């Protein structure tokens, strides 16, 4: 959409999607426009995911300050997140299964405590937190029968692990998962940059071609200051439906000067931009209007409309788990003439 703002795109999609879900969806209840807008950082803090399932009524709480100095090694110097369930009556075997499933999905360990009938912490890591009972009770609203499941580590890891805990608890404990509805929201204000987990260097967080909020001036003001660069948000947005990313879009960075400056922040100069993205760069040098858009995932939307749990169920010829297309017999071997056509050479290992 030319000369469009973020709100223009969001409102247009809302006008289309609400009647689609109402008419063709499996469930009768659908979020009404305007959908809730949740900033990325808030989504990670409250739900542990940038695609939260809002049918679950649980939220994550931060107890980092409250538990520092407790003597439990994984908590020391780490970010600590907690998810609370009240009126909890599951057995130890159930808890062990929960913790094992969390570790399988996230690669991180979780821990827990319960509140007994006298209001004391028991089980799990309670021996480390006994002296912190009062502060945790006030922070988390604990009462007899409460169950607290916790995740600790670097901030992002603790958030994501707590997000998995939230989802598992919400779906396994009756009364916390209002399944038969379509809960739609927009995740907005994605960070423009992040520190790469493997490289340790500044990298683009999501879409490198989205317009930074504040435009060129925001980049100039933050240049050379990593913390300021990490604080820049992008004009980017995702539609989330029942915990699935169902559309993604952005206000395009249509100005070559701003595009080059954005890439310079991650160590790529103008020549690099020209070499890597020649079509886009050249087109924008002739002048392009401000524009914005979004791309819904039609297969994913149909999966949601039909109530299927796997997108493979709505794809005519899905690939198998080995990424093979059995109808087409792909992938398969190619002959030398085909390789020559695309200038690919196969070399023996030395």
LINRAQUI-V743672 format. One record per pair of residues at least 4 apart in sequence whose C-alpha atoms are under 7 Angstrom apart, sorted by the first residue. I is the first residue (numbers start at 1). J is the second residue. D is the distance in Angstrom with one decimal. If there is no record, write none. Layout:
# LINRAQUI-V743672
i: [I I]
j: [J J]
d: [D D]
This chain:
# LINRAQUI-V743672
i: [1 1 1 2 2 2 2 3 3 3 4 4 4 4 5 5 5 6 6 6 7 8 9 9 9 10 11 12 13 14 14 14 16 17 18 18 18 19 20 21 21 21 22 22 24 25 25 26 26 26 27 27 27 28 29 29 30 30 30 31 31 31 31 35 35 35 36 36 37 37 37 37 38 38 38 38 38 39 39 39 39 40 40 40 40 40 40 41 42 43 43 43 43 44 44 44 44 45 45 46 46 46 47 47 47 47 48 48 48 48 49 49 50 51 51 51 51 52 53 53 54 54 55 55 55 55 55 56 56 56 56 57 57 58 58 59 59 60 60 60 60 61 61 61 62 62 62 63 63 63 63 64 64 64 64 66 66 68 68 69 70 70 71 72 72 74 74 75 75 78 78 78 79 79 79 79 79 80 80 80 80 80 81 81 81 81 81 81 82 82 82 82 82 83 83 83 83 84 84 84 84 85 85 85 86 86 86 87 87 88 88 88 90 91 92 93 94 95 96 97 98 99 99 99 100 101 102 102 102 103 103 103 106 108 110 110 110 111 111 111 111 111 112 112 112 112 112 113 113 113 113 113 113 113 113 113 114 114 114 114 114 114 114 115 115 115 115 115 115 115 115 115 116 116 116 116 116 117 117 118 119 119 121 121 121 122 125 126 129 132 133 134 135 136 137 137 142 150 151 151 151 152 153 153 154 155 156 157 158 159 160 161 162 163 164 165 166 167 168 169 170 170 171 171 182 182 183 183 184 184 184 185 185 185 186 186 186 186 187 187 187 188 188 188 189 189 189 189 189 190 190 190 191 191 191 191 191 191 192 192 192 192 192 192 193 193 193 193 193 193 194 194 194 194 194 195 195 195 195 196 196 196 196 202 203 204 209 209 210 210 210 210 210 210 210 211 211 211 211 211 211 212 212 212 212 213 213 213 213 214 215 215 216 216 217 218 219 219 222 222 223 225 226 227 228 235 235 236 236 236 237 237 237 238 238 238 238 239 239 239 239 240 240 240 241 241 246 246 246 246 247 247 247 247 248 248 248 249 249 249 250 250 250 251 251 251 252 252 253 254 254 254 255 255 256 256 256 256 257 258 259 260 260 260 260 261 263 263 263 264 264 268 268 269 270 271 272 273 274 274 277 278 279 280 281 282 284 297 298 299 299 299 299 300 300 301 302 302 303 303 303 303 304 308 311 312 317 318 319 319 319 320 320 324 324 325 325 326 334 335 336 337 338 339 339 339 340]
j: [291 292 293 289 290 291 292 289 290 291 8 290 291 292 9 251 292 10 251 292 11 12 13 292 293 14 15 16 17 18 33 34 20 21 22 30 32 23 24 25 30 305 28 30 305 305 306 305 306 307 180 181 182 181 181 182 181 182 183 35 182 183 184 184 185 186 185 186 185 186 187 188 42 43 186 187 188 43 187 188 189 44 50 187 188 189 190 45 46 47 48 49 50 48 49 50 159 60 159 59 60 61 52 59 60 163 159 160 162 163 160 163 187 240 243 244 245 243 242 243 183 242 177 178 179 183 242 170 176 177 178 176 177 166 170 83 166 81 82 83 162 81 82 83 80 81 82 67 80 81 82 68 79 80 81 135 136 75 76 76 128 129 128 76 128 78 152 80 152 152 153 154 152 153 154 155 158 150 151 152 153 158 150 151 152 158 159 162 148 149 150 151 162 148 149 150 166 146 147 148 149 146 147 148 145 146 147 145 146 145 146 147 94 95 96 97 98 99 100 101 102 103 109 110 104 105 106 164 165 107 108 109 161 161 149 150 151 124 125 149 150 151 124 125 148 149 150 121 122 123 124 125 126 147 148 149 121 122 123 145 146 147 148 119 120 121 122 143 144 145 146 147 120 121 122 144 145 144 145 144 143 144 126 130 133 126 129 130 133 136 137 138 139 140 141 142 146 162 158 161 162 158 157 158 158 159 160 161 162 163 164 165 166 167 168 169 170 171 172 173 176 177 176 177 241 242 241 242 240 241 242 239 240 241 237 238 239 240 237 238 239 236 237 238 233 234 235 236 237 233 234 236 205 230 231 232 233 234 204 205 212 232 233 234 202 203 204 205 229 230 202 203 204 205 230 200 201 202 203 200 201 202 203 266 266 208 252 253 234 235 236 250 251 252 253 215 234 235 251 252 253 232 233 234 235 232 233 234 235 218 219 258 220 258 221 222 223 262 228 229 265 229 230 231 232 250 251 249 250 251 248 249 250 245 247 248 249 245 246 247 248 244 245 246 245 246 296 297 300 301 294 295 296 297 294 295 296 293 294 295 292 293 294 291 292 293 291 292 259 284 288 290 259 284 260 281 284 285 261 262 263 264 269 270 273 265 267 268 269 268 269 272 273 273 274 275 276 277 278 281 281 282 283 284 285 286 288 301 302 303 311 314 315 304 311 305 306 314 307 308 311 314 308 313 315 318 327 325 323 324 325 324 325 330 331 329 330 330 338 339 340 341 342 343 344 345 344]
d: [5.4 5.4 5.9 6.2 5.9 4.3 6.7 6.3 5.0 5.3 5.8 6.9 5.5 5.8 6.7 7.0 6.5 6.3 6.3 6.7 5.9 6.2 6.3 7.0 5.9 6.2 6.2 6.5 5.9 6.0 6.0 7.0 6.6 6.2 6.1 6.9 6.7 5.9 5.8 4.6 6.8 6.6 6.2 6.5 6.3 4.2 6.4 5.8 5.8 6.0 5.6 5.3 6.9 6.6 4.8 6.2 5.9 4.7 6.4 6.7 6.3 5.5 5.7 6.3 5.1 6.6 4.9 6.1 6.0 4.8 6.0 6.5 6.5 6.2 6.1 4.9 6.0 6.2 5.6 4.7 5.2 6.3 6.2 5.8 5.8 5.7 5.3 6.2 6.0 5.4 6.5 6.1 5.7 4.2 5.0 6.1 6.2 6.8 6.5 5.3 4.9 6.8 6.0 5.7 5.9 5.4 4.6 4.8 5.9 3.8 6.2 5.9 6.8 5.6 5.1 5.9 5.9 4.8 4.7 3.8 5.9 6.5 5.6 5.1 6.1 6.3 6.7 5.6 5.6 4.6 6.5 5.5 6.7 6.4 6.6 6.5 7.0 6.5 5.7 5.1 6.8 5.7 5.2 6.4 6.1 4.7 6.3 6.4 5.6 5.9 6.8 6.4 5.3 4.7 7.0 6.7 6.9 6.7 5.9 6.6 5.7 6.2 6.2 6.7 6.0 7.0 6.3 6.5 6.0 6.0 4.9 5.9 5.5 5.5 5.8 5.3 6.4 6.9 5.7 4.4 6.8 6.4 5.6 5.3 6.4 6.3 6.8 6.2 6.4 5.7 4.4 6.5 6.8 5.7 5.4 6.5 6.3 6.8 5.7 4.6 6.6 5.7 5.1 6.5 5.9 4.2 6.2 4.7 5.8 5.4 5.8 6.0 6.1 6.6 6.2 6.3 6.3 6.3 6.1 6.1 6.2 6.2 7.0 5.9 6.2 6.3 6.0 6.6 6.5 4.8 5.0 5.2 6.1 6.8 6.9 5.6 4.9 6.5 6.8 5.8 5.2 6.6 5.1 6.2 5.5 4.4 5.8 6.3 5.8 5.3 5.0 6.1 5.6 6.1 5.4 6.8 5.6 5.3 6.2 6.9 5.7 4.5 6.2 5.5 5.4 4.7 6.0 6.6 5.1 5.4 5.3 6.5 5.5 6.4 6.5 5.2 6.0 4.9 6.8 6.7 6.2 5.2 5.5 6.2 6.7 5.2 6.9 5.8 6.4 6.1 5.9 6.2 6.1 5.8 5.2 4.6 5.9 6.9 5.3 6.1 5.7 4.9 5.9 5.2 6.0 6.1 6.2 6.0 6.0 6.1 6.4 6.3 6.1 6.3 6.1 6.0 5.9 6.1 6.0 5.7 5.1 5.6 6.9 5.7 6.5 6.1 5.7 5.4 5.7 4.6 6.7 6.0 5.4 6.8 6.5 5.7 4.8 6.2 5.5 5.2 6.5 6.2 4.6 6.8 5.4 5.9 6.4 6.4 7.0 5.5 5.5 6.1 6.2 6.8 6.9 6.1 4.3 5.8 6.0 5.6 6.5 5.7 4.9 4.8 6.6 5.5 4.4 4.6 6.7 5.4 5.7 5.4 6.1 5.1 6.0 5.6 5.3 4.6 5.9 4.9 5.5 6.3 6.0 5.7 5.7 5.7 6.0 5.4 6.2 6.1 6.4 5.6 5.6 4.7 5.0 6.6 5.9 5.5 5.7 5.4 4.1 6.9 6.0 4.3 6.0 6.8 5.6 5.3 5.9 4.9 7.0 7.0 6.3 5.4 6.0 6.3 5.9 6.9 5.1 5.3 7.0 6.3 6.1 6.4 6.7 5.6 5.5 5.9 4.1 6.4 6.0 5.5 6.0 6.6 5.6 4.3 6.4 5.9 5.5 4.9 6.2 5.4 4.6 5.6 6.5 6.3 5.7 5.4 6.2 6.4 6.5 5.3 3.8 5.6 5.3 5.5 6.5 5.5 3.8 6.1 5.8 6.0 6.5 6.1 4.1 6.7 5.9 5.5 6.2 6.2 6.3 6.2 6.1 6.5 6.0 6.5 6.1 6.3 6.3 6.1 6.4 6.1 6.8 5.6 6.8 6.6 6.6 5.3 6.7 4.8 5.3 5.7 7.0 6.5 6.2 6.1 6.0 5.7 4.8 6.2 6.1 5.8 6.1 6.2 6.3 6.9 5.5 6.2 6.2 6.2 6.7 6.6 7.0 6.3 6.1 6.1 6.1 6.9 6.1 5.2 5.6 6.1 6.3 6.9 6.8 5.7 7.0 6.8 5.2 5.1 4.7 5.4 6.7 5.7 6.2 5.7 5.1 6.7 6.3 6.6 6.1 6.2 6.9 6.0 5.1 6.8 5.9]
